[in-house]
Amino acid sequence: MIETIGTVFRNDEITPGYKKLTLRFVEGISIRAGQFAMLRPRNAYEPLLRRALAVYRADDSRRLSFLYQILGRGTAALACLKPGDQVEALLPLGNPWPVDAAGSSELAVVVAGGVGSASVLMLCEELIDAGVQTEVFFGAASENAAIGCGLDDFRAMQLPLIITTVDGSLGERGLVTTPFSRRLAAIDGSRSRVYSCGPWAMMKAVAEIANEHGAGCLVSLEAPMGCGFGVCVGCVVAVERKEAGEYGAYKRVCVDGPVFAADEIRWDVAGMSH
């Protein structure tokens, strides 16, 4: 983890409400899929705290991109940045997605919902490099949201790609968990590993479906963060106790995650704060 300054190279609007921020750094930064950064416009009075964003793409060790939806003061401030502006950055943070080389008998199933796609683009690239057969289930509210969440970048990888939108404007109408459930029912789930990032309710459903079909499941969680490195304890989630009487039924998303085994999370308890 380093604290450094990034210079805005681009801050492009993909579709209304969605932007991709590309920063250049003086020093090289080693990034793995699933890690994130805490970002804040330099010398800004508002917001006071940095905003946590998953690293979307590493063009090289000195140029990193972040895909984001403009929702609150933090992302609104980032949306105003212009080329040449500077950004305070703390990175790389969090544990990456575990990717192991596998034979043709193992299938990786990636389920992305909304801007959860930002956490899994590099994951898909790493799975391809590792020779793992990979399929992607990509869900969004609408065609505009799907494009804003990087759909064209996923299409460019030429992986099997199943798209759903809630309003039916692109792909299958409905939730992404529907075709995902059909797919796991049609294959040997025990030979599959599921990777998921998106809204809490979606990941809860993905975890339940994966468990039903005997597939291992990993999720990348989002939570409000003050610091990003475990000091403020503002991003805790409830987890299952592995042993009777074990102390500590909570873990910090920033340092213990953001990637967790899905069966480690107490979805009913932790979901109350999301």
N, C-alpha and C positions, 0 to 999 in steps of 0.2 A: 504494500500500500504506500502510495506517495501522494503528497499534496503538491499540486502544480498548477500552472496556468495554461489553458488552451486558447488558441486563437481561432475565431470563427472563419472557416473556409467557405462554407455554404450553410444556408438555413432555408431550405426549399419547402414551399407548400406543395404537398402531394395532391391533396384534395382539401376542400374547405374543412377546417378544424383539425387537420393532421399535417405535421411537418417532420422533416428529417434534418437534424442538425449535425454538421460535420465539423469536427475540431482538429486542428493541427497542433502537435506538441513538439517541443524542442528535443526532448529525450524520447527514446524508444520505450514503449510500454507493452509488456507481454500480457495478452488478454486471452482467456478461454471462454468458450461458449457458456452462457448463463451468468457470467459475472456482470457487475453493474458499477456505476459511478454515481457520486454525489456531485451535482452541478449547481452553480449559482453565478449569475452575471457579476463580473468583478466590480467592486465599489458600489454595488446597488444597495439602497436602503431597505427595499422591499423586494422579495421576501427575505426575512432574516436568515432562515435555514435553507440549506441546499436541497435540491430535488433529486430523488433517487430515480435513475433511468438505466435500464438494461443496455448493455452495449449491443447495438444492432449488427454492426459490421465493422471489421478491422481491415481497411484497405491495405494498410501496412502498420508497422509498430508505432508510427508517428501520426497516423490519421485515422480517427475513429468516428463512427456515425451512430446517432441515437434517434430512434423513431419515437414520436410522442404525439399524444392527443392533447389538445389545448383544453384543459378542464378547470384549473384553478389559478391562483396567483403565481405559483411557481412556474408552471408551464406557460402562462401568459407572458411572464417576464422573459422566458427563453425565446418565445415566439417573436419578440421585438428585436432580437439580436441581428446585427448586420455583419457582412464580411469585414474582418479586421477587428471586431469587438473581441474582448477577452472574457474568459469564463474561468472562475475558480473551480478546480476539479480535484476530487479525492477518489483515487482508483489505483488498481482494480480491487473491487470489494466482493465478498461473498465466495461461496464454493461453486465451482463449475459443474455442468452436467457431466456425469461419468459416461465415457464412451469407450467401449472395448471392441476391438476387431472381432468379427464373428463370421461364421460360415454361412452358406446360403440358406441353412435351415432356420436361422434366427431372423425375425422380422422386427424392425423398429417402427412403431406407430406413433407419429407425432400429432398431437391434438392442440391446436391453437385457437384461442377465442379472442377476438378484438385485438387490442394492442399487446396482448400476451404474445403475439407473433414476434415482437421485438426480441424476446428471449430465446427464440428457437430457430431463427434463420441460420446463425452460425452453427448451431447444433446440427442442423440438416447437412451443412457443409462438412462438418467433422464426421458425421455418419457416412457420408459418401466417400470421404477420404479413407475411412477405416474399412470400406468394402461391405458395409452392412446394408442389406436390403431395407429400404425405407419407404414408407407411405405417409402422406400428410393429409390430415383432416383440418380444414380451415373454415372457421365460422365467424360471421360478422353480422351486424344488424342490417346492413344494406350493401348494395354494390359500391356506393360512395365510401362507406366505412371499410369495406374489404380492400379497395384500392389504396385508401389512406393507411391501412395497416400493412402495406408492402406486398400485396398479392402478386404484382408483376415480378418481384424478385423471387418469389417462390415458384412461379410459373417458369422462370428462366432456368431453374435447376433441373427441370424436366423429370421430376419425380412423380409417381402417381399422386394426383392431387384431387381431393374431394372437397367441393366448396358448398357451404350452406349460407343462406341469409335469412334472417327472421322475416323480412317482408317479401321474400321470394323474388327480389329483383335480379339475383344472380345465383346460379346453381340450384340446389334443392331448397325448397322452402322449409324453414323450421330450425331446430337447434342442431348443432354439430354432433351432439351425442347420439342422435338417431342413426345416421349412417355408420358412426363409429361402433355402436352396439351391434349393428348388423354384421359388420366386418369381423369383429371378434367372435361372433357366434358361428361364422363360417369357417374359421381356421382353428388350429390348435393354439389356444391362448398361452399354454405353458411354454411355447417356443417364441413368444413375443415379449417385447418390452415396450411399455407405453411411456411417453414423455408428454407432459401437458403443462400449459401455462395459459391463464385466462381468468375470467371472473370466478369468484369463489364457488358459486353454485355449480358452474360448469365443471370445475375440477373435482368437486365432491361427487358429482354424477359420474365423471370419468373414472374416479377411483373405485366407485361401487361396481361399475361395469367391468373394469379390469379384474377386480377381485372375484366377481362372479364367474369369470372365464379363466381364472388361474394365471393371469398375466401379471408380471411384475410391473409396478407403476411408480414413476417419479413425477413430482410436481415442483414447479417453481412458484413460490408464494410472493405476493405483494403485501406490504403493510406500511402504515405511516412510520416514517423514520425521522429522527432528529439528528443523529450523528452518522449512522452508517457503519460504525465499527464497534458496537456493543456496549458503549458506556451509558447511554441514556435509558436503555431498557424500555424503549417506547414501541418496539415492534414485536413483542412476544406473541407466540401462538401456543395454544394448549396442545400437548402431545400425550400419547399413551405411555403409561408407566410400564416399563419392561419387567420390573421385579416388584414384588410386594414390599411396601414400605419404602420404596425408593424416593428420595427427596428430589424435588424439581420436576413439576408437571408442565413446565413451560420452557420453550426455547426461543432464542432471538433469531428472527428471520435474517438479520444482516450478517451475523457471524456463524451461526449454526446452519444457515441456509444460504441463499434462498431456495436451494434445491433440497427436497426432502423425499424420503420414501413415503408414498401416499398412506400406507398403513400406520405410519408413525403419528399422523395428524388426527386430533380429535375434532372432526369436522363439525360436529354439532355445537361444541363449546367455542372453538376458535372462530367459527363463522359468525358468532353474535356481534363481533366488533367490525365486521366487514360490510 
